[in-house]
Amino acid sequence: MNFTRWSARFPGTQRRAAARDDRSSVPAARAESARPAPAAEQPEAAPESDDPAPGPSLDALSAGDLLGRLPAPVALLHGPDHRITYVNEAYTSAFGPRPCGTPAAEAMPELAELSLLPLLDQVLRSGTSRTVKSRKILSGNSYTVTCTPVAGGDPDGEPGVLVYATDVTDHAEAADRLRSSERRHREMAVTLQRSLLPQDLEQPDDLRIAATYQPGGTDAAVGGDWYDVITLGAGRTALVIGDVMGRGVRAAAVMGQLRTAVRAYARLDLPPHEILQLLDVIAAEIDANQIATCVYAVHDPNEGHLVYASAGHLPILVCDEDGTVHRAEDPTGPPLGTGGWVHTSGTIALPPGSTAVLYTDGLVERRSEDIDEGVASLERALSGAKGSPQVVCDRLIRSLGVTAEHDDDVAVLVVQHPARTGTSAELFHNAALELLGGIEAAPRARAFATGVLASWRFPVELCDLGVLAASELVANSLQHGTPPMRLGLRRTDRRLIIEVTDGDDHLPRRRRAEPADEAGRGISIVATIASSWGSRRTPGGGKAVWCEFALPG
């Protein structure tokens, strides 16, 4: 092999060549300067240099000496069958002796393990170098290999390929450990995120609900998407979805605190806009620099619609039974934590047979298109999505092109209000009585409750408890409330609900009555015999007091 054309690439060669060029470029001396100087003017002899004498020219070194001294495995192959022409000592130490003149496919199994045989053909045909990085052989070692075309050097004049391998086992093992560590960190981050979400969604009597959360990206940074379902009592259900902007543990921590605050405020059974007003204050106290959006909606089976309020979040979508999709546009306010904004509540119909979808921006936002186009795509996907809530969730995720490599977190909450017919409809009943007049309304209420509960074929014990609870709630309303008053009875497949409304907004509370007190025991009696009880203010300035009984079996 002739290394003359390569010599300029070796260290030190360019410096020596530059020095030679500098000496050859000195201009010739003038004639008068060529005369010898007098002895007195002769310069002193230059002292002997300590630098070693220049070594032999690079051209004098043989290729075999150079390749043999390299610490990396080197092999030289020639011809279309890649006959072995040369292997250095490092190659022999790494892979064993290789007989010259033998095709590489027969004598070099390591090349097959590294998948280099097809690459050798490409290098030989194209005359272009190729490099493969960090490939592992059966022994467990990893190598980065460069294949360089070589012209000549073979007795038959056939071109060849110089194979240069570098052992990168330590680097490969370190990279594997790093990737494994990143996978563990991501698993821990996703576990943290999922642990902050509800582990089991509450399933109301009147709704069917499913939710999906999919973390975005492949890094260890978790997001702040969240959702929740909260049963408020008396058949009412709160639906919540939100998104804390940004990624990382901080976003997840803020999300967890907001979700906890929502559950606490929901127990107050306030209107949605008042819940958001409280959340706005909490969000500012948690982190004034963290932006969060949220939708809080309440479903009442007696009213057939969602009452909602939005803090900068995307609109709720409702699909009717015939496939028509409605978008809840207003009212909406700025994100949580901004302060200085008075939120308001709006309504959107949720009739039997319809499906509502609450979602975060990761489902519809794409960098290449406006977010309104993404919402429109979701509307089209929702109009054709049929099946159970979980099936609808999965279909929406697929229709919007969300995959495991999606770069943003996605949360979807699907709520269905089923249209019940046949035997299923027989399990759901409503009955109501307007409480007109004075105290004489109490015996009418007892008679009404007795007849209704008997017609619903409840056990005698449950009928007696229901009549007692209705009597106490009506008596409490007649004594402390104001007209209009109303007694409502509702049966679902799992519970009996008794509710009394009146025009006074003063909420009752349970207190301990003294032995000499003639009143004050009604709410205590109801709380003792019922599975649960509660009260809330109603729109227009009144209140509702309710209790529930779990049905046997």
MARDREN-184767 format. One record per atom (N, C-alpha, C): y, z, x. Coordinates in steps of 0.05 Angstrom, whole numbers, plus 5000, padded with zeros to 4 digits. Example, Ala and Ser with C-alpha at 12.3 -4.5 7.8 and 13.67 -1.06 7.14 Angstrom:
! residues 2
488651565264491051565246493451565264495551425257497951435273500151575258
! end
This chain:
! residues 553
497650005017500050005000502550005017504549865009507049845024509150015011510050225025511950415014514850355023515150115035517850055045519950055023519249935000521149914978521550174964519850364970520150634958521650824976522050745002522950945021525651055015527450895003530150984997530151204976527951244962527951444941527151724951526151734976525251994987527652154997527552424995529752595004530352545034532852525041533752495068534052215077532652035064532851745072535551635068536851705045539451595040541551695059541351955067543252065086543051925113540551885122540251755148541251465147540751325125541751055122544751045122545951235108548851245107550051295135548751465151549651515178549551265195547351115192547250865207549350665199549950655173552050475163554750545174555250815176557850905186558250815215556150845231556450765260556850465263555450315247555750025249558349925239559750085223562249985212564750055228564450185252566750255269567949995281570549945278571649695289571549685319571449435330571349395359573749495373573449615397575749715413577449495424580049535428581849335441581049305470581949085482581149015510582049225529584549315526585649515545584149775543582949835521581450085518578750065530577949825538575249795548575049865578577449885592577349955621576550235624574950305645574050585649576450765655576450995646578551185650578251315677580451405689580251555714578451785711577451875736575552095736576652345723579252385730580452635719580652625689580752365679581052345650578452315636576252295651573652265638573052505621572152455596571452685578569052825588569053085582566653245590564253155574562053185587559553105573559053285549558253155528557753305503555353495507555653735497553453925500551053825484548753915494546253835481546153945453545353775434545153865406542654035402542954235384540654405377538954275355539954055343538453925322535953795333533753815318531253685329531553385330530053265346530052975349529152855322530252625315529452505289526452445289525252485266522352445263521752155261519252105257518351825256519551695230519851435232520851285209518851305186519951315161518251335137516351095135517250865146515550635145513050665161513150855180510750895197508651065184509351205162507451375149505651215131503151275129501251135112501251255084500651085065500551185037498351395034496151365048493951555046494851835055496451845077497452105087499252235066501052075054502852185034501352285010499652114998498252194974496252424979495052425003493152635009494352905012496952915020498253175023499553284997499653114976500853204951499053424938500353634928498753854915497753774887498753554876497953474849495753264851493953264831491853064831492952784828491952594846492852324845490352144847490251934832488051734833489251464831488051274845488950994845486650824834487250674813485250514799486150224800484250034802484949754803483149594784484249364775482749184759482649254730481749064714481649114685479649324677477649384694475749594688476549854701478949854714480050094727478050224747477350064766475550164787477050364804475550564812476750784829477150674857479650674866480250594894480750834912481951034900482651264917483051504899482251744908482952004896483652194919485752354916486452534937484952794935485352974955483853224956484453404931487053394922487653564898486153464873485753204871484253094848481353184850480153174875477453254878477153554872479053714881478954004876479054064846480653904831481053964803478753864786477753624792475753494775473153434788472953474814470453404829470653134842468753074860468852814874468352584855469752364861469552124845468851884863466651754859465751534876467651284873468451184896470250944895468550704887469950514874468750274864467450304837467350544825466150584799468350574778467750444755469750444734470450724725473050764718473951024710472651124685471950944666470651024641467951164646466651094669464051204675464251454692466051454711466151674731468351874727470151824708472452004704472552094675470752274666470852364638473452504631474852614651477352754644479452564633479252304641481152114630480652064601478152064593477452034565478352284549477952514561478852764548481852774544483352654563486252634561487152394545485252234535485851994519487651794535486951764561488551594578487451314581484951264574483751004579485350784564486050814539487750604526490450584539491550804549494150794561494050644587491850664602491550514627491750214622490450124600490549834593493349754587494849924572497649854565499349834590499050024609500650014633499949764650497349704651496549464667497649214655497749184628498748944615501748924616503149144611506049134608507549174635506149294655507549344680509649564678509449734657511349944653510050214654511350404667510150674669510050814642508050984639507751144615507051424623508051614607507551904612506552034586504552194588503552364566503952654575504752814556505553094563503553294551502853474567501353724559498953664541497053524553494553474539492353644552490553744535488553934543485853794546484353874567481653774571479653994563477053934564475054124554474954384570475754374595475654614611477854814602479754724587481954894578484554844592484554704614487054654628488654434614491254444617492954244606494454094628494753824624495953664644498053484632500253434647502053214642501552994661501052754651500052534668502052294666502752184690504351944691502651714703502651494689501151254698503151044706503150964732505050774743503650524752504650284745503450044754503850004784501849894797501949844826501149554831502749404846502249124852500849114880498548984881497148944906495649194914494849204940493349424950490349404946489449194933486549164928485648914943483148924955482248684970482248434953481748464928481648224910484448154900486448304908489148244899489748314870488048484857488448554830490448784828492048784807493949004803492549264796493949484799492649744794494549934780493550174776495050384763494750644780497050764786497051014800497251244780495251414779495151644760495951894774498152014764499252254776499152474755497652694760497352904741498653164751499853304732501053564738499753774720498753984733497554204717499754374704499854364678501854514662500554714644498254814653496755004636498455254629499855364650501455604645503655544625504955314628507155234609505955194581503655064579502455014553501655274539500455454555499755704543502155864534504255854550506755994542507955874517507855604515508855474490507155544466504455564470502655644448503355924439503756104459504456374452507156384437509056224445511656214432511356114403509755894400509355784373507955994355505956124367504556324351506356554343508156634362510056844355511956754334512856504335514656404315513356394287510756314287509256314262509056594250508556794267508357064258510957164247513157104262515857184252516457054226515756804223516356664197514756794175512156844180510556974160511657244152512657394172513857654166516457624149518057414157520457364142519957284113517957114109517357024082516157264066514557424080513457664066515657854058517657884076519958054068521457934044521857674044523257544022521757583996519157523997517457543973517257833963517258023982517058303974519558403959521858263964524258333949524358203922522658013916522557883890520458033873520658003846518658143829515858053835514058243839511258173845509858073820510458183797509258103772511458073751511857833741513957793722513257933695515258063684514858183658514557953637512757993619512157783599512957893572515257813561516057903534514157793513514357923489512657833467513357553457515957493457516857243444517157013463516857053489517356843509514956823528514656583539512756543560514356453585513856593607515656563631513956523656514956353673513756313700515956263720515456333745517556293766516156193791517656053807516655953833518855993854518056093877519856113900518555973923520055793936519055653960521155683982520355814005522255844027522855574039525255544050526055294062525855294092525455054103525355024132522755134144522655134171520355234185521155454204523655544204524455754223523956024209524656234224524056504214526256624197528356464192530656564176530056544147530056774133529556774105532156724090531856644064534256584048534856814029536756754011537656963992537156893963535356703957534756633930533156853916533656903891532257113877532357063847530557193833530357173804529157433793529457473767528257713755528057673725526257823713525857833684525758123676527558203657527758493650527558513620525658663611525458723582527358943575529058893555531159083548530359263525528159203511527359353488528259213462526859283441527459153414526958853415525258763433524558483435526558313451528658433462530658293477529858273507530558053520529758003548532157903564532458013587534557913606533257733627534557513632533657313652535757283673534957313698536957313720536057123742537856973753537356823777539856813794539556833820541956843838541356723865543356693881543156573907545256693925544356833946546256933967546456723988548856623993549156404012548456494040547456294056546656354083543756414085542956464110540156524116539956764135537656884136537357104154536757364139536257574155535557824143537857944127540357884136542657994122542857884094542357624091542457504065540257624047537857664059535657784043536358064035537658214053538358494047540358504024542358334025544358324003543058243977541258053979539757973955538258203943536858353959535258583949537058793936539458843948541259033935542358933909543058683908544058573882541958583861539458513868537358523848536858803837536959003855536759273847539059353828541459273835543759343819543559213791542558963790542258823764540258983746538059063758536059213741537259473731538859603748540059853739542159813717543859613721545859553700544659443674542359303677541059193653540259413634539559643645538659863627540959973610543359903618545659983601545859803576544359573577544359383555547159293547548659213568551359113564551358813560553458693549553658403547553558273575552658023577552357893603554957893620557257843608559657833624560458103635559758323621560358593632558458653655555958553654554158593676555258453701556258213698557358073721559858203732561458323714563858473724562958703742560858843735559859063751558658953777557258733775556058613799558158523819560358423808562558323825563558543843563858783832564859013848562759093868560259103860558059173879557858973902558058713896557858513917560058543937562458603928564758643947564258893964563059093953562559343969560359303989558259143981556059094000556958934024558258714019559158544041561258344030563758394037565858224025565757944036564357894058564257624070561757474060560157594044557657464035558157354007557857094004558256963977555556963963555657033937553257023921553856913893552056753883552356653856550156773838550656773812548656903794549056803765546856793751546956743722545356973709546557103689545257313674545257233645542857213633542557123605540757323590541357353564539757533547538757373523536157403517534957273494534257483473535157433449534557613426532957443407530457523401528757363383529857343355531557523346532757513320535057313317536057223340538357043340537756763348535656713364534756443370536556303390537956453408539556323429539756503453540756393475541256543499544256603500544856853505547656933511547756973542549556823555549556823584552356843595552456913621554956903637554156813665555956653677555356533703557556603723556656673747558556723769558156503790559356273785559256053804556555923807554655973788551955863791551755603775549555463781549055203768548255253738548755063721548455103692545455123684544955283663542355303651541755043636539254953638538454713623536354803602536654693578534854743556533754483545531154453544529854213534528654273506529554123486528454163459525554053458524254103436521554013432521253713433523353563425523253273425524053153452524653313472525353213499528253193504530053263485532853253490533753493507535253443528536053653546539053713542539653973540542354073537543154223562545654203570546654343593548754553585548354793594550255013589552454993609554754883601556954833620558755073623559755183601561655393602560655633587561655873592563655933612562455993639563955953660563056023687565456123703564956293722567056403738566456373767568056483785567556453814565156623823564156583847561956743857562557043857560357193860560657493860562057573886563657793884564957903907567757803911568657603895571357503898573457683885572757813863574558003850576857853835578158003818580457893804579857693782577357673773576657483752575357623729576057553705574857673681572857473671570257543673568157373664567857383633566857163622566357143594563557053589562557103565559857023557559856773540557756613542557456383524554656383513554056193496551356183483550355893485547655873486546355623484543855663468543255473450541055503431538355493446536455663438533755663448531855683425531555473409529955473385526955483392525255543373522355523378521555243387519855243407518954983419520554893442522755023449524454943471523755073497524854963519524355063546527055083560527555313572529955353588529255373618530955263635530455273664532855383678532455593694534455703711533555653740535355573758534555473784536755523804536155503830538155523851538755243863540855233879541754973888539854823906537954973918536054843936534354643921534054663894532454473879533954213875536554213873538053973865539953873885540554023906542553943925541353793948542453553954541653393976544053303992543753284018546053204034547052924029545252754020545952474016547052403989547252603971548252543944549752783933551352723912552952933899551053113883551753363881550053563868549753493838551753373826551453293798549253083794548852923814546552733812543952873814543853093829541353253830540753383804542853493791542553623765541653413744542753173746541852963727538952893732538152883757535252833763533553053752534453293753532953523742532753493712534853413699534853373670532753163662532652943677530652733671527852833675527452993697524753103702523953303680525853463671525253663651524653543624525953323617525453193591522553093588521253033611518452943609516453143618517253383625515453593635514253743611511653733608510253873586508154053598507354243582505254423591506254713592504654883605505355163608507755193626509055433626511355473644510755423673508355513682507655463710507255173716506055023698505754733701508554603702510354683685513054573686514454633713514154873723515254943749514254753770511654723771510454553792511354263789511554163765512353883761515253843769516954033763519754003771520054013801518554183815518554193844517753923856515553813845514653553855516553323848517653323824519353113816521953103832522953333840525353343856524853303886522353253894521753203922521853443940521353673930521353913947518553943960518553943986516053974002516254224020514154264035514054494054516254464075517154214081519154174101522054174090522254244064524954254052526754444067529254374071530954534089532454754074531954804049533355014035531355164016531955424012530155573994530555473965528355493950528455403922527255623905528655693883527655873863527955743836525855753820525855633793524755833773526155873751525156053730525055893704522655863693522155703669521455893646522955863624522656033600522055863576519855913563519055763539519055953515520355843493520255983467518255833450515755923449513655763435514055753405513355523394513355493365510655573355510555793340507955903332507255803304504755733301503655643275500955763271499955763247497255853241496956153246494656223257494056513261495956643280497056493300498956603318501556693304502356533284504856593270504456843252501956903244501357133227501857393242501957383269502357623284505357693287507157523279509957573282511257563254512557793248513957813222516557963226518457903208521058043207521658123178522858353175523758453149526358613153528158593135530758733138531758833110533259053111534359163086537259243092539159153076541959243078542159523066543259703080543559983071546260013057546159973031548659983015548760253001551260342996551560602983551760833002551361072992551561313009548761413017548461673014545961793023543561703006544161582983541861492967540461252980541661143002540360923016537961023032537861283038535661393053532961363039532661443014530061403001529361112997531360932993530660652991529560543018530760643040529760563066526960653071526260903063523560993066521560833050522360773025520560623008520160333019522360223029522159953041520359953065520760143083519060153107516160193100515660363080512860423073511560163062512860023045511759773034511259563055513259523072512959313092510759373112510559623122508559683141505759673129505559743104502959723091502159423087504059253081503458973078502658843104503558953126502758853152500158963162498859123145496159213150495859383175497859553179497659743202495959973194494760113214493260353208495060563194493860743180495360943165497061113183495961193206497461363224499961223235499660963242501960813252504060773229503060733205504960703183506560963179505261183180506661443177508761483199507961423224509861463246512161263243511661013235513760823231515660903209514661013186516361103165518061333174516861523189518361753199520661663217520061483236522161383254524361243239523661073220525660933205527461123189526261333178527761533163529761683181528861753205530661903223532961723233532361473240534461293249536461233227535461193202537261143180538961393174537761623174539261873169541461913190540761853215542761883237545061693233544461443224546561243220548261323196547061423174548561503150550461733156549561913174551162143180553462083200552861923221554761883242555961603243554861413229555761133231557561063208558360803209560060693188558860433178559460343154558460093144559559863161558259633161555659573147553259683162551259753147548859863159546459693151544459683169542159513164539759623178537459613164534859693175533259443179532259413204530659183211527859273221525759133212523059183221522058923232520758933255519658693268516958753280515158573275512458603286511858363304510858423328509858223346506858253350505758103368502858133373502158383389504258523399503758763415505159013407507158993389508759233383510059213356510859443346512559473322515259563331517359433322520159493329521659563304523059793306524759893284527559913295529459793281532259793291534159833268536160003272538260063253540960003265542559843252545259773262547359883242549759943253551960023237554559943251556760003239559359913249560760103268559560323276560760513295559660463322561460463343560560393370559860643387559760873374559061123389556061133392555061123417552161113422550961393420548761433407547461693405546161763432545762023436544362113459542362333452540362353467538362563461539362823473539163033457540063293466538163513456538363733468536563963461537864123439536664133415537764283393536964573394538764753389538265033388536765103363535265333363533665403339535365433314537865523317539465563293540865313284540765093300542064843292540564713268542164613249540964473226540764173231542064063252541963783258541663743288541463493296541163433325538363383334536463373316533663343324532563053319534162883305533062623297532362453320534162423340533562253363531262373380531162633382528962763397526262703383526262713357523762653343522862363348524862183346524161893350523261853379524561973399523761943426520962063431520162263416517562393420515262223408515662103385513461963371513261673379515461553389515561263395514761213424513960973430513360893458515860883474518060783462520660773476522760753455525260813463527560793445529960733462532160653448534560593462536760523443539160463454541460393437543260203453544860053439546659873453548959813434551159723445553459633429552959343421553859273397553459003387556158863386556158603387558758453385560158523359562758563361564258633337564858933335563859093353564659373354562559563342560259473334558159653324556159733345553959843335551759923353549159873340547059873356544259853346542660063360541060213344539160413355536360323347534560323366531860213361529760393374527260343365524960473377522560283374520560323391518260143391515660313390513660193378510960303377508960093387507260163406505259983416503059963395502159713389500059683370497359743382495559863366492859933377491259673383489759683404487959463411489359223421
! end
